Amino acid sequence: MTDMSEKLSAYLDGELSADEAATIDAALASDPDLMRELESLLAADTLARDSFQAMVEEPVPLALASTIRNADTVAAPPPQRSWTGIAAAAAVACFVIGGAAGFFVGQSETGSSPGWLASIADYHGVYAAQGRHLVEVPAEEADHIQTWLTATIGADVRIPDLSAEGLRFQGARLVVAAGKPVAQLMYTDGNGRVVALCQIGTAAPQDGFATTTLNGFDMVSWGGREANFVVIGDEGRPDLVTIAEIAAAQV
C-alpha cells in the first residue's frame, strides 16, 4: 500500500487532522486517479462489511418505523421477581427474537440487498461534501444522463422532478454497490443540503417502502421495474418520506 493509499484509508476512517483532511480534499478535487482510488477503497470496504452486517443493516418497513415513531410512551411496570414473571418475560423474549429472525429471513428471500444501502451511505458521505465536484455529469446533459445510466445499470433511469419539495436537480454520478453499477442522481435544496436518488438493477425488487438510518443519513427505499431505489438525505430530514413518494411516482 502506498503512502497516499494509507492516507486515504485514514481519511475515510476520520483519523486525519483537519489540515490533513483539507489537503486530501484538495488532492481529490484535482486528481481523477486519486478519486478513483478512493472509490476503490470504498468499494472494498463495503464488500468486506456486507458479509457481516447485512442482517443488522436491513431496512425497517416504513409502516413499522412510523408506528414506532408515533407510539405513545408507556410507563414500564414495576419489576416482577416471581417465577411467573420471569417465565412470561422469557416467553416474550423468545417471541421477539423469533419474530425478528423471521422478518430478516423473509427480507432475504424477497431479494432485497441491504448491503447496497451501506455503500450508498458511504458514497453519500463523500460526495455530498464535494461542492463544485458534486456530480460527474451536470443537469444540463439530462438526456445523456438517462441514456448513459440506463445502458450501464440495465434498468430504465428516469429523472424525477422534485421541485415541489424545493429540490433542484444538479446532475448524476455512477457508483458501485454490492458489485453492481448504481445510478446516483443528485439534488440540492435551498440551503445547499444534498438529497440523492439512487437506483440499482435487480431481478427481485424490494416489496414496499422501508426506512433505515446509516452513517448519519436517513434512507427511504423501495422497489419496482426490475430495480431497487433509495432516497438518502441528512438524518432527521422531515420531508424525506414525501420526497421518496414523489420520486417513486415518477420513476
C-alpha positions in Angstrom: 0.0 0.0 0.0 1.4 3.4 -1.0 1.7 6.3 1.4 -1.2 8.0 -0.3 -3.3 4.9 0.0 -2.7 4.8 3.7 -3.7 8.4 4.0 -6.9 7.8 2.0 -7.7 4.9 4.4 -7.1 7.2 7.4 -9.2 9.9 5.6 -12.2 7.5 5.3 -11.8 6.4 8.9 -11.8 10.0 10.1 -8.3 9.6 11.6 -6.7 12.7 9.9 -6.3 16.1 11.4 -8.4 19.0 9.9 -5.4 20.2 8.0 -4.5 16.8 6.7 -8.1 16.2 5.6 -8.2 19.5 3.8 -5.1 18.5 1.9 -6.7 15.3 0.8 -9.9 17.2 -0.2 -7.8 19.4 -2.4 -6.0 16.5 -3.9 -9.2 14.6 -4.7 -10.7 17.7 -6.4 -7.7 17.9 -8.8 -6.7 14.3 -9.3 -9.2 12.0 -11.0 -6.9 9.0 -10.4 -6.8 9.6 -6.7 -10.6 9.9 -6.7 -10.9 6.6 -8.4 -8.6 5.1 -5.8 -10.8 6.5 -3.1 -13.9 4.9 -4.8 -12.0 1.5 -5.0 -11.3 1.7 -1.2 -14.9 2.5 -0.6 -16.0 -0.5 -2.7 -13.5 -2.8 -0.9 -14.7 -1.7 2.5 -18.3 -2.3 1.6 -17.7 -5.8 0.2 -15.9 -6.7 3.4 -18.6 -5.3 5.6 -21.5 -6.7 3.6 -20.6 -10.2 4.6 -21.0 -9.4 8.3 -23.6 -6.7 8.6 -26.3 -7.5 6.1 -28.9 -8.5 8.7 -28.1 -5.6 11.0 -28.5 -3.1 8.2 -31.8 -4.5 6.9 -34.2 -1.5 6.5 -37.2 -1.4 8.8 -40.6 -1.5 7.0 -42.0 2.0 6.6 -45.2 1.1 8.4 -43.3 -0.3 11.4 -41.0 2.7 11.6 -43.9 5.1 11.5 -45.7 3.1 14.3 -42.6 3.1 16.5 -42.0 6.9 16.0 -45.7 7.8 16.6 -46.3 5.4 19.5 -47.1 6.9 22.9 -44.6 6.3 25.7 -45.8 3.6 28.0 -44.5 3.5 31.6 -42.8 0.3 32.4 -44.5 -1.8 35.2 -42.6 -2.5 38.4 -40.1 -5.4 38.1 -41.6 -8.8 38.7 -39.4 -11.2 40.6 -41.7 -14.2 40.7 -41.0 -17.2 38.6 -44.3 -16.5 36.7 -43.0 -13.1 35.7 -39.6 -14.5 34.7 -41.3 -17.1 32.6 -43.5 -14.6 30.9 -40.5 -12.3 30.2 -38.6 -15.3 28.7 -41.6 -16.1 26.5 -41.9 -12.6 25.2 -38.1 -12.5 24.6 -38.4 -15.7 22.5 -41.3 -14.3 20.6 -39.5 -11.1 19.8 -36.3 -12.9 18.8 -38.2 -15.4 16.7 -40.2 -12.7 15.0 -37.2 -10.7 14.2 -35.4 -13.7 12.7 -38.5 -14.4 10.6 -38.5 -10.8 9.4 -34.9 -10.8 8.3 -35.2 -14.2 6.7 -38.3 -13.1 4.8 -36.5 -10.0 3.6 -33.6 -12.1 2.4 -35.9 -14.3 0.5 -37.6 -11.4 -1.3 -34.2 -10.5 -2.7 -33.6 -7.1 -1.1 -30.0 -6.1 -0.8 -29.2 -4.2 2.4 -25.5 -4.2 1.6 -26.0 -1.8 -1.3 -27.6 0.7 1.1 -24.4 0.7 3.2 -22.4 1.5 0.1 -24.8 4.4 -0.8 -24.4 5.8 2.7 -20.6 5.7 2.3 -20.6 7.4 -1.1 -23.1 10.0 0.0 -20.9 10.9 2.9 -18.1 11.6 0.5 -19.8 13.2 -2.5 -22.4 15.3 -0.7 -19.4 17.4 0.7 -17.8 17.9 -2.7 -19.4 21.2 -3.7 -18.4 22.0 -7.2 -17.4 18.4 -7.8 -20.8 17.1 -6.6 -21.6 15.3 -9.9 -19.8 13.7 -12.9 -22.3 14.9 -15.5 -24.3 18.1 -14.9 -28.0 18.5 -15.1 -27.8 20.3 -18.4 -27.0 16.9 -20.0 -30.1 15.2 -18.7 -30.8 13.3 -21.9 -27.3 11.9 -21.9 -27.5 11.1 -18.2 -30.7 9.0 -18.8 -29.2 7.2 -21.8 -25.8 6.6 -20.2 -27.1 5.3 -16.8 -29.9 3.2 -18.3 -27.4 1.4 -20.5 -25.0 1.0 -17.6 -27.3 -0.3 -14.8 -29.6 -2.3 -17.1 -32.8 -0.7 -16.0 -34.7 2.4 -17.2 -33.4 5.5 -15.4 -35.7 8.5 -15.2 -35.0 11.9 -13.6 -37.9 12.8 -11.4 -39.0 16.5 -10.9 -38.7 17.1 -7.1 -39.1 20.9 -7.3 -42.3 20.6 -5.3 -40.2 19.8 -2.3 -37.7 22.6 -3.1 -35.1 20.3 -4.7 -33.1 21.2 -7.8 -31.5 18.5 -9.9 -27.8 19.0 -10.2 -26.6 16.0 -12.2 -25.5 12.5 -11.8 -22.8 10.0 -10.9 -22.1 6.4 -11.5 -21.1 4.4 -8.4 -20.7 0.8 -7.5 -22.6 -1.1 -4.7 -22.7 -4.8 -4.0 -20.5 -5.3 -7.0 -23.1 -3.7 -9.4 -23.3 -0.3 -11.1 -25.7 2.2 -9.4 -27.2 5.4 -10.9 -26.9 8.3 -8.4 -29.0 11.4 -9.2 -28.1 14.4 -7.1 -30.4 17.2 -5.9 -29.9 20.2 -3.6 -32.3 22.3 -1.6 -32.3 26.0 -0.9 -29.9 25.5 1.9 -27.4 23.6 -0.2 -28.2 20.3 1.5 -27.9 17.3 -0.8 -30.5 14.6 -1.4 -29.7 11.7 -3.7 -31.9 9.2 -5.6 -30.0 6.0 -6.3 -31.1 3.1 -8.5 -29.7 -0.4 -8.8 -30.9 -3.1 -11.2 -32.3 -6.3 -9.7 -34.4 -9.3 -10.7 -36.2 -9.2 -7.3 -37.2 -5.7 -6.4 -37.9 -4.8 -2.8 -41.6 -5.1 -1.8 -42.9 -1.8 -0.4 -41.2 1.2 1.3 -38.7 0.8 4.1 -36.7 3.3 6.1 -33.3 3.0 7.7 -30.5 5.2 9.1 -26.8 4.6 8.3 -23.7 6.7 9.0 -25.8 9.7 9.9 -28.1 9.6 6.9 -31.8 8.7 6.7 -32.8 6.5 3.8 -36.2 5.5 2.3 -36.0 2.6 -0.1 -38.5 0.8 -2.4 -38.5 -1.4 -5.5 -40.1 -1.6 -8.9 -39.4 -2.0 -12.7 -36.6 -4.5 -12.2 -34.7 -2.1 -9.9 -34.4 -1.0 -6.3 -34.4 2.7 -5.4 -33.3 4.7 -2.3 -33.6 8.3 -1.4 -30.9 9.5 1.0 -30.6 12.7 3.0 -29.4 14.1 6.3 -30.5 12.3 9.4 -33.7 13.9 10.8 -34.8 15.5 7.5 -38.6 15.6 7.9 -39.6 15.5 4.2 -37.6 12.5 3.1 -40.6 10.1 3.0 -42.6 12.6 1.0 -39.6 13.1 -1.4 -39.4 9.3 -1.8 -43.1 9.0 -2.5 -43.0 11.8 -5.2 -39.9 10.2 -6.8 -41.5 6.7 -6.8 -44.5 8.0 -8.7 -42.2 9.3 -11.5 -39.6 6.6 -11.8 
